[in-house]
Every structure is written in C-alpha cells, then in structure tokens.
Amino acid sequence: MQISFGAKTGRRADPSATDGRDARLSRSLSGTNLERAGDYNLRTVLQAVRLGGDTTRVAIAQQTGLTAPTIANITGRLIDMGLVRNAGRMQGGRGQPALRLQINPDGAFGIGLNIDRDHLTLVTLDLAGQVRSRATREIAFAMPDDVVAFVTDVIDQVIAEGGVDRDRVLGVGVAIPDDLGRIALPHRPEGYDRWNEVNLSAMLSVLPWPVHCDNDAAAAALGEAEYGTAFDNPSFFYLLISAGLGGGPVIDRSYHRGANARSGEIGLMPDTTGRPGATVQDTVSLSALFARLETAGFARPGVAGLANEDPGFTAVIDGWIADAVRALTAPLVAINCLLDPDAILIGGRLPVPLIERLAAGLTLALDAVPQPSRAAIMPAVMAQDAPAIGAAILPFLDHILPSDSILIQSGRQ
C-alpha cells in the first residue's frame, strides 16, 4: 500500500542536490489548481488532527477555516485511508455529542537513518511521532559498505520490535553531514573521501522504500519543528553537537536553507578567539572533546563514558565547556542580532547534563553582551537521536504533511 497525497517533491538522494531539498519549501510565485489545493487541504486537516490529539470536526473547521462539508469529506477520506480514527463521542454538553477524531499512529511509518563519523543510528517512527524502535552501532568513520551491512543486519529487527507494517512505510530518511568525506577530523582514515561520490539511493537499494536525504542538522531542526518545541518557539536556531558541529535556522516553523542550501554552518565559522585559522567546530564538537581527553591520557570513552566522575576527567570536561562557551558566544550574538529567534536549541549526542551546563554557561556569557534582544538557550526536546528522528520525519513531510511546495503548479517534476 502506497500512501501519498498529490505530486511528490522529487527528492534526490545526493545531499549536494539542493533543488530536491528546496522543494520542501517554496518561495515561487507559481499558481496552483484545484487538485493541488485539495491535496494541501487534505494534508492540513491531517496535521490539525495530529496536533489536536483528541479533536472534533467543529474544532478542525475553526482551526483551518475550511467549511463543515469540506471537513466532513476530508476526515472521511482520512479515516478510509487509515490515517485517522474515530475515538467515540465527546461526553457532556447539549445535543448530539460530537465525534472525536484522533491520529492513527499505525496509519503510516517513517524509517530514519543517521550516518555520522562516530556512529550509525536507525529508528522507526509512527504517525503520532513516537519512536517505535531503535538500533545504533558505535563505529568510527563508517564506510559505505559498513552502512549497508548495519542496515541489512538491523532492519528486520527494528521492523519487528516497532510493530511496523511494511506496507505503510512511506520511505527511508537519511540524515548525513554535508561534506562528510571532505572535512578533516581527528583519526579520519585513508579512503574516507569515498563518501564524496556516493549515491545514497543506490547504496540503500537493499531497502524496498524510497530514500529521502537531508543534512543532519537540517533533519534535526525539521524534526524539532514538527514534534518538538516549535509551537512554543516557532522561530529557533538548532545547534547540533555531534562528531562535528552543525546548525539549522527555523523561521515561523519553516526551515530556511539559504541560496546554496548551506545556511546554519556555524561549525565552519572562524573562531576569532582561538588559534589562527581555527573554526568553531575545532572546539565545539565531540571529536574535539574526545581529542582533549586522549591528550590528557584517557582512553576514548564514547558518549556514555562522558559521565565519568574521575577528577582529572571532569577537569577536561570543565575546560572544554568553558572553551565551547568562549567559541560560541560571538556566533550566537550574531544569530540573536540577525535572526532574532525565540530560542536557541542545543541537541545532538552530547549527554543532556552537559547540554544543560553548556546552555547555562552560554546564557551567562550572552547576558554580559549588550544586544537588542536575546533568545532563551535550552536543550532541544529531541536531543540524543534528533538527526535520526528528523530523518524519519522526512517521508512524512514529502508525502502527507503540509508544505507550501505542493501548491506550486510550475516547474514541478
């Protein structure tokens, strides 16, 4: 069973292909037709049900501005498609109690794969946004063959553990850093530049579903926009601390990519407070933290090992947090002044207690700098597996959730 509303957005698997990624959002002046408007309304009503949790047709009509007959028609179609379910009638009140509507978590699924320089993670996600199963493998600088082996080894397991209906999987999202094979990080092996030529759709042809690809920070930010704090903070900057450092600007719940789809590259900004030629990523990344620990004589601990309470170990952590605050202060001042977001969210594989310490340190540092306004700095709702979860959301965005791109009439594939 293939679930999809209207024309698809023509995703390319190659993360350097900006036209495919930009198709999720559109600034075109192109017109539309009734078919595309109908698709958009269908997606919008589904989104209203998903966000409402337990809602009624009357509430959806008030929220969307659509007429009662249109809502009745669309919700009937969504029920027939298995994406929405009846949940009985409301209790209390006068007259005929209204029928309650809920999202059907089993109505559709996404699979998310995060490929990074220190780990591989695969998750399954249901339509309600719940992670149904997860598999991860700590592997330094995995090669394409390693990724295929990992996916092949765990896919049946995560499908079974998550109770996932294979026929209702919309696709596989892949979150991968830009320039994976180009940027030099400690211990990068010879031949890792093979990633520069990899076509991810071809590499993952072992799976029977379409592949949707995005930058890891963008995927994490898109996931936060759909299932995280975006309704309290509709404009935010997502700071992704993983093996490297990435960022993603979200304005009014829409991800903004920039002219070359490289917005948010905070890790590659010059660190003017560090050594000559240094970038922010040279300090603010797990790779940099692990390198410091190795220099201090500690064996590479892995992410879970960062909770070590050895005094020498914690002294290295303390020094890294202080330097991370120093390196990030100027870039975050720029973000506050240029974007004026509601929040700056920190996510990634850095353990939450360290994220909280970093957020507190940055808050104090930015309070000391005169600025027109300052966004709250806090841990992201989706922190640890954010790129993988965001990747699993990509098929939902392309097939069944609302975006301006499906209204566009001209220039479509």
Order of alpha helices (4+ residues) and beta strands (2+ residues): alpha-alpha-alpha-alpha-beta-beta-beta-beta-beta-alpha-beta-alpha-beta-alpha-beta-beta-beta-alpha-alpha-beta-alpha-beta-alpha
